[in-house]
């Protein structure tokens, strides 16, 4: 599933970028069109306002002119003069606004000529009134001469206003189209976004499902490996226990053979030497010396046999008990090594295999102590509690780092396996320069 999801994601990313680019283009195009339309509307509004102001100024000028002509009162000339000045200014503004538009510029030109014509006509009648030429200004006032330019001005202004209104309507329609385009673009992009999100959710779900399946497969493999490791560990532990029991049986068998066969031979040889010495009587000093040396050699062999037998299978363990065996072990090791050993031993109620485990633990600890510890003093403790016993062997030697124990150090591993095979727990505490403490807890059930 993963090999299929990656290409889809590789395609989805460019599509998402393309959709975003299209949305940006639509928004920018709509903004540009709307800006143009708004500018066109502002210009059309300004033109329409200027055209209406031109018409208003013309009406104001005509009103002031007629008022002055009819009454002769100069106060009517003030609004006339103001309107005339505003007309010229408005014409300049309209000329500037219509310059970019050639179609409306022709109409504006005709309008401008009519306005100038009307202004000239009004200026003429006002001058005639000031000069007292009543017939002339009355003729102008009572005839249609003054009405034609004004009608033309109104018609042309109407056209220009209509043109401005058309521009405004076009601009409004353009803004509406831009808004509609933006709405459609946003709607399409929203749909595309929803589709992309739906696709993303499907891909995510597929990836999660694939991950869960892989995790489940890995978990099954781990469980299978854990089971195989546990089974193999249990098998190896059983094999190690079996080999240990076989070794103890072989040691016991060898100890019995040495005790019975070799002991009988050495004892018989010693008795024969004693009989030979008694029958020879008085002999030379050299013969007596040789016989005495032979007797001492036989005694050394018997002592060596006894020590080997005790190391292989301590007879004191079955005859004298665990406490006495540990005392003998401590004294003999003390004599051999010169190490000072103190004991704190309580009588405990243990089976034969558990007693042998405790004895071997102490024996192996003393052996390692003699090889590596360089200690001067050691202590062996055995204490009895309800349901379990504790064994402790500690020294004041150089110690070691328990985290740096080599895999080839089988002594500690053997002790741990022996204690755990007896359903106990072994703890080794040590640090460089601070000695070593070996502590074991064993149940009394064995």
C-alpha positions, 0 to 999 in steps of 0.5 A: 500500500505504501508504494502506491500511496507515495505516487498519489501523494506526489501527484496530489502536491502539484495539483494542489499547487496548481489549484492554489495558483488558479485561485490566486489568478482568479482573485487577482483577475477579479480584483483587477477587473473590479478596480477598473470598473470602480475607476470607470464608475468614478469617472462616469460619476464625475463626468455626470456630475460635471455635466449636470453642474454645467447645465445648472450653471447655464440655467443660473446664468440664463436666469441672472441674464433674464432677471437683469434684462427684465428689471435692469437691476444690477444685482442680477448680474452677480449670479450671472457673472459667477455662473459664467465663470463656473461654466468656463471652469466646468468646461475645462474639467469636462474637456480633460475628462473626455480627452481619452474617449473619442466618441463622447469627445465629439458630442462634448465639442458640439456641446462646448460650441453651443455653450459658447454660442449661448454665452455670446448671446447672453453677453450681447443681450446684457451689453445691449441692456446696459447700453439702453438698446431696448429694441435689440435685447427685447427682440432677443428675449422675445424670439426663439433665438435664445431657445435654440442653443439652450435646447441643443445644450439640453439635448447634448447634455442628455446624451452625455449623461446617458453615456455616463449612465451606460458606462456606470451600468457596464462598470456595475455589470463588470463588478457583478461578473467579477464577483460572480467569477470569484464566487464560482472560483472560490466554490470550485476551489472549495470543492477541490479542497474538500476533494483533496482533503477527502483524498488525503483522509483516504490516503491517511487511513490507508497508511494508518491501516497499513501501519497497523497491519505492519505493527500487528505483523511485527508484533506477531513476529516479536511474540513468536521470537519472544516465545522462541527465546523463552522456550530456548532459554528454558531449554538451555536452563534445563540443560544447564541444570541437568548438566550441573546435576550430572556433574554433581553426580559424577563428582559424587561417583568419583568421590566414592570411587576415590574414597573406596578404591584409592583409599583401600589401595593406599591403606593396604599399601600403608599396612604392607609397609608397616608389616615389612618394617616390623619383619625387617627388624633392625636394619641399616639407617638408610633402609629405615629412612626409606621406609619412613619416607614411604610411610610419609608419602602414603600419608600425604597421598591419603591426605590428598585423596581425602582433600580431593574427595572433600572438594568433589563431594563433602562428606561432612555435609551429609554427616555433620550438616551445613553449618559444620561443613561451612566452618570446615570450608572456611578453616581449610581455605583460611589455612591455604590462603592466609586470608582471615575469615569470620563466620556467622552461621545459624542452623537452618532446615534445608534439603540435601540439594539446597544445602549443596547449593549453599555450600557450592555458593560459598565454595565458589565465592571463596575460590574467586576471592582467592584468585582475584580479590586480593582481600585480607578479610572475609565473612561468611553469614548464614541466617534462618528466617520464616520460609527462607534463608539468606547466605552472604559472603563478602570481602574487603578486596579490590572489587570490580565494576559489575557493569563491565563483567565479561561474558566469559566470566562463568563463575558468577553466571554459574552461581546465579544459575545454581541459585535460580535453579533452587528457586532463589535470588542472587545479588552481587554488589561490588565497586572498585576499591570497595570489596565484593558482597554476594548475597543469596535468598533461598526458600526452605521448600527444597 
